[in-house]
Amino acid sequence: QVELVESGGALVQPGGSLRLSCAASGLTFSLYVMSWYRQAPGKEREFVAAINTAAGSTNYADSLKGRSTISRDNAENTVYLEMNSLKPEDTAVYYCHARNVRTPLLEYWGRGTQVTVSS
């Protein structure tokens, strides 16, 4: 059974930093493109960042470009999202997503972790 478990969400002040983690199990982690998405209250889920299987390529949404870094540890089956200079508009539930690079229809979602940016 595939499971993606996010952690690291918290209440943080504007300008602060956070590192989110997503631990994957039940899949061959190195075969999955890993991504982070977020969903703010009343808004649709949106793409945040992605990293390819060998961690050689990353992609970021404009909203967090320059303020975030996605990375992965294939030995630990974990993907990370470091976010800096956080703004109130970054408040959202952050979700981990996995998509099989060979069979793109194979995809999985985590349950999310809450990030709240507020003073």
C-alpha positions as CSV (number, residue, x, y, z in Angstrom):
1,Q,0.0,0.0,0.0
2,V,1.4,3.3,-1.1
3,E,1.5,6.0,1.6
4,L,2.8,9.6,1.4
5,V,3.0,11.3,4.8
6,E,3.7,15.0,5.0
7,S,5.1,16.7,8.1
8,G,6.7,20.0,9.1
9,G,3.7,22.3,8.7
10,A,3.4,24.9,11.4
11,L,2.3,28.4,12.4
12,V,5.1,30.7,11.5
13,Q,5.5,34.5,11.4
14,P,5.8,36.4,8.2
15,G,9.4,36.3,7.0
16,G,10.0,33.0,8.7
17,S,11.1,29.7,7.2
18,L,9.9,26.1,7.2
19,R,11.0,22.8,5.9
20,L,8.3,20.3,4.9
21,S,9.0,16.6,4.6
22,C,7.1,13.9,2.7
23,A,8.0,10.3,3.6
24,A,7.0,7.7,1.0
25,S,6.4,4.0,1.4
26,G,5.0,1.2,-0.6
27,L,6.5,2.4,-3.9
28,T,9.8,2.4,-5.8
29,F,10.6,6.0,-4.8
30,S,13.3,6.5,-7.4
31,L,10.8,5.9,-10.2
32,Y,8.5,8.8,-9.1
33,V,8.6,12.4,-9.9
34,M,7.8,14.1,-6.7
35,S,5.9,17.4,-6.3
36,W,4.4,19.7,-3.8
37,Y,1.0,21.3,-4.2
38,R,-0.9,23.6,-2.0
39,Q,-4.5,24.6,-1.4
40,A,-5.6,27.7,0.4
41,P,-9.0,28.1,1.8
42,G,-11.6,28.8,-0.9
43,K,-9.0,28.2,-3.7
44,E,-8.1,25.4,-6.0
45,R,-5.1,23.2,-5.4
46,E,-2.1,24.7,-7.1
47,F,1.4,23.5,-8.1
48,V,4.3,24.6,-6.0
49,A,7.4,22.6,-7.0
50,A,8.6,19.4,-8.6
51,I,11.7,17.4,-8.7
52,N,12.6,14.6,-11.2
53,T,13.6,11.1,-10.3
54,A,17.3,11.7,-10.2
55,A,17.0,15.1,-8.5
56,G,18.7,16.6,-11.5
57,S,15.9,18.9,-12.5
58,T,13.5,21.0,-10.5
59,N,10.6,23.3,-11.4
60,Y,8.9,25.9,-9.3
61,A,5.7,27.9,-9.5
62,D,6.3,31.7,-9.9
63,S,4.7,32.3,-6.5
64,L,7.5,30.6,-4.6
65,K,10.4,30.8,-7.1
66,G,13.4,32.2,-5.3
67,R,11.9,31.5,-1.9
68,S,11.8,27.7,-1.9
69,T,13.9,24.7,-2.6
70,I,12.7,21.2,-3.4
71,S,15.0,18.3,-2.8
72,R,14.8,14.5,-2.4
73,D,16.7,11.7,-0.7
74,N,16.2,8.5,-2.7
75,A,17.9,6.5,0.0
76,E,15.4,7.8,2.6
77,N,12.4,7.8,0.3
78,T,11.8,11.4,1.3
79,V,11.1,14.7,-0.5
80,Y,11.6,18.1,1.1
81,L,10.4,21.6,0.5
82,E,12.2,24.4,2.2
83,M,10.5,27.7,2.2
84,N,11.9,31.1,3.2
85,S,10.6,34.6,3.5
86,L,7.1,33.2,4.1
87,K,4.1,35.5,3.4
88,P,0.6,35.3,4.7
89,E,-0.5,34.3,1.2
90,D,1.6,31.2,1.6
91,T,-1.0,29.9,4.1
92,A,-2.4,26.7,2.8
93,V,-2.5,22.9,3.2
94,Y,0.6,21.6,1.4
95,Y,0.3,18.2,-0.3
96,C,2.9,15.8,-1.5
97,H,2.3,14.2,-4.9
98,A,4.1,11.2,-6.6
99,R,3.8,10.4,-10.3
100,N,5.4,7.3,-11.8
101,V,7.8,8.3,-14.5
102,R,7.1,5.2,-16.6
103,T,3.4,5.0,-16.0
104,P,2.1,8.5,-15.5
105,L,-1.4,7.4,-14.6
106,L,0.1,5.9,-11.4
107,E,-0.1,8.9,-9.0
108,Y,-0.6,9.3,-5.4
109,W,-1.4,12.1,-2.9
110,G,-0.6,12.6,0.7
111,R,-3.1,14.0,3.2
112,G,-1.4,17.3,3.6
113,T,0.2,19.4,6.2
114,Q,-1.0,22.8,7.3
115,V,1.2,25.9,6.9
116,T,-0.1,29.1,8.5
117,V,1.8,32.3,8.1
118,S,0.5,34.9,10.5
119,S,1.8,37.4,13.1
